[in-house]
Amino acid sequence: MKSRIVYGPILSRRLGRSLGVDIIKNTGSKKNCNYDCIYCQLGHVELKIRSPEDIREAVTPEEVSESLQKFCNDIKGLDYITFSGTCEPTLNLSLGEIIRSVRKISGVPICVITNSSLLGREDVQNNLAEADLVVATLVSGNEETWRKIHRPAPGINLKEIIEGLRKLARAGTGKRLALEVMLLENETGKPLNFTDEEIEELVKTIRYICPEEIEVLTISRPPSEKWVRPVPEERLREIAKRFVSEFGDRKVKLVLKEKKKKAKVLHIKLDEEVYALLLRRPCTFEQTGQSLNIDPKDLSSMLEKLLDEGKIEIISSEVEKYYRAK
């Protein structure tokens, strides 16, 4: 099935209702990234991309503008236009130009969700400075823990990432940098990155970076490694309190539940819209319906059709059933 550049809207725990933009074409690959994170909801990366120069199918500003214009008149009530999807968006070095082209079409705030891997590059920093909000991942201040969780492509190191985040936070552009602190444990109950020692190192690192916001969260969808488990809510609250004591409650955001917010969506090709959403984000039946504002009966028929055609599959977490594109 044809992969859309613009997809959604997505119902996000952090961003409300967000229209997604995927700026690397995924022909021949379901995921375009330089990490193979143990917690990724899209599964393993078969071939990690080393650098932006290795990208062969980067989406152009013109393609994004053309795709977005088709959506802007059909969707109301958006909180963000977000660059994410099946790729690490900073791998596309036209990102800054693309963001500027989007501003000519829509006044909706623009967010880039990044794994932070390329923040050591000045061109990537300049591209990210064009966004209204950058949500950048930081799972640890320790190199060994960071590598264990992200499994990065060769040539990427944590020290350069931290320095790049610091520069972005101090760029003086008036934009917002939010650090996403994804906390994890494994099936034995052993912490992966939330021991007291890890948290204190994170506090030290975050103090050095000085972001405007710190988001504390854990996984909510089935991860690529089955042994990865979400951190109990009680422990998340404890860590959030530690961050608040250091950085203040204005900066710290504990992300727990998804917001429910309706938007008006005019559907043109429902099967493509559902598939495009599930390609980027596994969703439950309820989440799919809420994101795209689809009648449950219509959605049930569409999901059955996509399952019969072998385009999507069902995966399960401990408590819920998710649909995901194959």
N, C-alpha and C positions, 0 to 999 in steps of 0.2 A: 504494500500500500504506500502511496505517496507520502513522504514526510514533509510536514509543514514547517516553515521557518517560524511563523507565529502560531502559538497554540494556547489553549486554555479558554477562559481564565482559570487559574488555580486558586483554591482556597488554602491560604498559607497560615501556619501558626504565627508567623512573625510579621508578614506583610499585608495581611487582610486579603483582598481580592486582587490578584496579580496576573497580568497578561504576560506570558512567557515568550522570549525570543531566543532562538537557537541558531548560533551564527557559524557553525561548522556543519556542513552537509554530512549526513551519516550513511552514505551509500557504502555498503560493504562492511559496515561496523555499527553496532548499536550504541557504542560509547566512544567518545573521542577525548582522551584525557592523558595527563602525564603522571597521574597517581593510580593506584589500585587499592583503594581504601577498604579496610576490612568491614566497614559499616555501610558501604554504599548501597543504596536501594536499587540501583540498576544492575548490580552484579559485578562480575570480574571484568577487568580490562584485558582483552586478549593481547593487544599490542600497544604498549604505552608510547605516547608521542614525546620525543625528547625536547623539542623546542618549537616555537612558532614557525621557524623556517622549514619545518618538516610537514607543515599543513599543505595539502594539495587541493582541498575543496572548501576554502574559506568563503563564507557568504559575503557578498558585496553590499555596500551601503544602498545601492540602487535596488537590490533584491529585497532588503529589509523594508525600505520605503514602500515598495510596491505591495508587499505582503501586508504591511501594517495598515495601509490605506483601506484595504478591504475589510479590516476589522473595526476600525475606529467608529464607523457609523453604525455598527451592529451591536456594540457592547457599551453599556453605561454603568457607572458606579465603580470604576476601577480605582484602586489605591496606588498601584505601581505598574509600570512596565518593567519587567525584570529579565535581565540577560543571564541565562542559566541553561537548563535543558540537558541534552545528552553529552555536552562538551564542557570543558574548562574555557570560558569565554575569552580569557586573556590570551589564549593561543592565537586568536585572530587579531593581528596587529592593526586592522582597520577599525577596531572597537571604538576609539575616540571619534572618528569620522562618522561611524554609524550612529552613535549617540547624538551627535549634532544633527544628523539628518532626521532622527526621530523627533527631536524638539521642534522641527519645522512642521510636523504633522500633528503632534499631540502635546498638550500642556500637562499630562499626567507625569508625576515624578518618576525618575528613572533610577533603578537599582541594578547593581551588578553583584552577583553572588560568585565569589571566587575561592578557590582552594589555597590561595596565597602563594602558590609555587613559583610564580614569575615576578614577584614583587621586588626582586633584586635588580630588575631591568628598568632603566629610566624610561624607555618608551612605553612600557606597561604602566608605570606609575602615572605618566602623562595621560594615557588613555583613561585610566580609572578616575583621574581627577575631573573628568567631564561629567561623571554621574552625580546625582543628588545624594545617593547613598551607596556605599560599598560595604557589603557583608563579607568579611574575610575570615577564613577558618584558622584557628590556632588551638590545637589540641594539647600541646605540651610545650614547656620551655626546655625540655631535655631532648637532645638529638636522638638518643636511642629509642625513647618512647615514641617520638614523632615518626621515626622510620618504621617502627613496628606497626603503627596504626595506618599510615598513608602508603607505605611501600612505593616510594617515588621512583621516577625514571632516573637514570644516572645523570650526574651533574647538578642536581638540586640539593641545596643544603639549608638547614634551619637558620643559621646565622645570617645569611644573606636575606632570607625572608623577613626576619625580625627587623633588620636594618631598613628594608624596604617599607615595611609597615610603619615604622617610625617616621620615615620621610613623608609618606602619604598622609599620616595624621597631622604632620606639621607643615603641610604644603601651603596653608593659608588661603585655600580656595573657597572656604566657606561651606564645603561639602562635609558630609558625615561619614566617619569610619566606625563601623560596628564590628567587634571581634566576636565570632561565633565559637564558643567553647563547647565542643561536643564531647560529653563525658560517657565513658563506656566501662562495662565489666564483662567477664566471660562467664560461661555457663557454670563454672565451679564456684562463682561468687567472688573470684579474685579481681580486684580493681585493675583496670588497664591504665588509667590516667587520673584517678581521683583519690589517691592516698594523700595523707597530710603533706608528705614531702613534695608530691607532684603539684598540689594546689599552691604551696608556698613558692615553688619555682614559677608557676603561672602568674602569681601575684607580682613577683619581681619582674617578670618579662612584660606583663601588661603595664606596669608602672613605667617601664622604660619606653614602651611604645606610645602610651598616652592617647588611647582612642576616645571617641566621644561616647561610645556605648559598648557594654559587654553583655552578650547574650549567653545565658547558661541553659543548656538543654541536653537531652539524650535522644537516642533513636526512637522513632515512632512507627517505622515500617520495617519489614523483614530485611536484614542486612545481607551482604554478599557472603559472609562467613556465618554459618549457623550457630557457632559457639559464642558469638557476640550477643550480649544482653544489655537491655536498658538499665540505667542506674535507678535505684529506688527513689521515689519522689522525696522521701524524708532526707536522703543524703543530698539530693539536688538543692533542697532548701537550705541545708547547712552550709553548702559551698556558696550559695548565693549570699547568705548572710555574711560569710567571711569576706566576699568581694565588696559587699556594701560597707562593711566596717573599714575597708581600705580605700574605696573609691567613691562612696556615697550612693544613696538610693536613686539619685537622678540618673546615674550612669548604668546601673545594673538592671538587667531585665531577665527574669526567670520565665522561660518559655515552656508552658505545660500543655495547654489545650488549644485546639484549633478554633479560630473565630468563625462564627456563623453569620454570614452577611450575604444577602441576595443581590444579584445584579441582573439587569435585563440583557438577555442574549438572544439575538436573532440567528437561528440555526439554518445553515444552507446545506451543508453536507454532514449530517450527524455522525455517520460512521467514521469519517476522516477526523472529526473533532474529538471523538472519544478515543480513537486510536492515537492521535497526536498527544493527548493528555497522558495516556497510559504508557506511551513510549518514554516520556520524561519522568513520570512519577507514578509508581504503583499506588492504586487507590482502592478503597473499599467501595461497595455499591453506593453507600450513602455519600461518601466523599466525592465520587464521580458525579452523582446527581446534583449535589450542592454546588460544586465548582462550575458546572456547565448549565445549571438550572434546567435540568431535563425532567420531564414527567417520569415517575418510576416505571410505569408500564412500557413507555417507549424505550427507556434505558435497558430494561430487562430483555426486551426483544433484540436490541442492538448488541448487547453483550453476548447473548446466545449466538447471534449471527457471527460475530467475530471469533467466538470460541469454535464454532463449527468450521469456520474457514481456516482455523489454525493460526490466526494472526495474534491472538492473545492467549494467556494461560492464567491459571489460578495458582497463587502461592499463599501460604498460611503463616501467620505469626502464632504466638502462644494463645491469643484470644480472638483474632479476627482473620477473615478471608480477604485477600487482595487480588485485584486483577492487574496483570502486567503484560506489556507487549513482548512478543517473542523476538 
